[in-house]
Every structure is written in C-alpha cells, then in structure tokens.
Amino acid sequence: MSAEFNPTKDELINALQRDVAGVNSSGFPLALLPQGFQKMVLELSDANSLRLEYLAGSMLACVAPALGNAWKLRALPQWEVSPAFYMALVGAPGVGKTPPMNLAVKPLIERDNALLKEYQDELKKRQAAAS
C-alpha cells in the first residue's frame, strides 16, 4: 500500500516554475524549502533577472538576523541556540552576486532604519522632557 501524493496548488505551480527556470538541473535544492519561500524566490528571481541560487542563498542568510532571539533551535534536549546562517556566494566577477544580496537585505535595512528613527525621536522627547 503506497501513500497517495496529493500536491497542493502552490506545490504544483512551484514545481512547474522550478522546471521552467531550470532549477531542477542546477542542483540547488529549492524544493526542500517551504512553498511560500520557493514562490517568493522564483517570482523575485524572474522579475529582477537574478540568478535563483544567489537570491535564495542571500535570502536564507537574512533569515537569522530577522529572527533574532525570538526563535531558538533545539540542538540537544537541554541545549537551545539562536539560529545563525553563514553564506558565501561564490562566482566569477560580474556573474551577478551583489544584486541578489542587495535585494535580500533591503527589508532588513529599511526596518533597521525605521527602528533607529523611532529611537532617535523617543530620545529627543525624553531629553526635552528632562531639561
């Protein structure tokens, strides 16, 4: 008795996009990532003419700082660690490593800048109230 495979609509769409984009022959294990992540990578790489491997790698590298200490990974029953990903994009000069990194890190930079502005505004209010 074999288990019946009933792919969801997103799974089918992502599989078709992976096939059309040549991801399956590239060796990058995009199919192992969550469906929503796959969809985002496939659409962003296509819309921005970016190499999928570099974009997905850059996005994965941004996951750890985005999670911060809000999530822990249980390495052993009594040992939890914060997630950390280290990524090296390897390729010849001019193959397009920087644009995917910039696209992936942009939301983090924007959020960081917004939090910095909030902090600076609050600091000014407190300093004005203290004087």
N, C-alpha and C positions, 0 to 999 in steps of 0.2 A: 504494500500500500504506500503510495507516494503522496507527499504533501502537495496540495494544489497551489499553483502560483497565480495569484490574482493581483497584478500590479495596479497601482493607483494611476490616475490620470497624470499626475506630476511625474511619477516614475517612468511612464511611457514617453512623455514629452522630453524629459531629461535624457533618456536613453537614445531617442531619435536625434536630439541635438548633439549629444556626445558622438554619435556615429557620423553625422554630417560634418562636424567640426574636426573629425579625425582624432579625437581624444583617445578612443579605444586603441588605436595603433601607436599613440605617442608613448604609452607606458605610464602616464600619470594616472594614479588611482582615484580619479574623481568620483567614480561610482561608489566608493566607500564612504563618502561624506554625506551628510544629511541632504535630503531632497531640496530643501529651501536654499541651502548653501550652493548646491550644484546649479540650481536655476539662476541664482544671482551671478555666479561666476560665468556661466555660459552666456547670459544676456549682456553682462558688462564687457566681457572679452570681445563679443561680437560687435556691440555698439561702439566700442572705442578702439577696435582693431588692435587688441592686445593679445600677446601670447597667453593662452589659458594657464599654462604651467606657472608662469611668473606671477600672474594675477592671483591664482589660487594660493600659491605659496605666500605671497605678500599678505593676503587676507588672513590666512591662518596665523601668520606671525603677529597680526594685530589683535587676535583673539585674547591672548594672555593679558596684555595691558588693559584691554577693555573690560575684562572680568575682574581684574584687581584681586582683592582678597575676599570678594563676595562669594566665590566658589572655591571649594577645596577638592583635591583628588585624593582618594584613599589609596595610598601605595601599599600599605600593610594594614592589618586590622587596627593597630594602635598608632598609625602614622599617617597624618594628612599633610599634604603640601599644596601650596598655591600653584596654579598652572604656570608654566613657563615654556615658551617655544622659541627656539633659536633657528633662524632661517638664513641660508646663504643662497643667493641667486647667482648661479654660475653660467656664464655665457660670454661669447666674444664681444668686444666693444661694438656698440651700435645695433645689437640684436633686440633692444627694447626692454631692458631690465628696469630702468628708472620710472617710466610712465606707470606701470602697474603698481610699483611701490608707492608712488605719489598718490594714485587713486585710492589705494587701500588705506593709507594713513590719514588721508584728508579728513574723514569724520572725527578721528581722534584729536587731531589738531584743532578742528573747529570747536569741539566740545571743551577741550582744554582751555582755549582762548575765552570761551564764554564763561567758564568757571573762574578764570583769572579776573575777568572784568567784574563778575559778581563779588569776588573777594575784595577787589580794589574799591568798588563802590561802598561796600559794607565797612571797610576800614576807614574810608573818608567820613562816613556818617558817624562812626564811633569816635574818631579823632575830633570831629566838630562838636560832638556832644560832650566830650571830656574837657574841652577848652572853654 
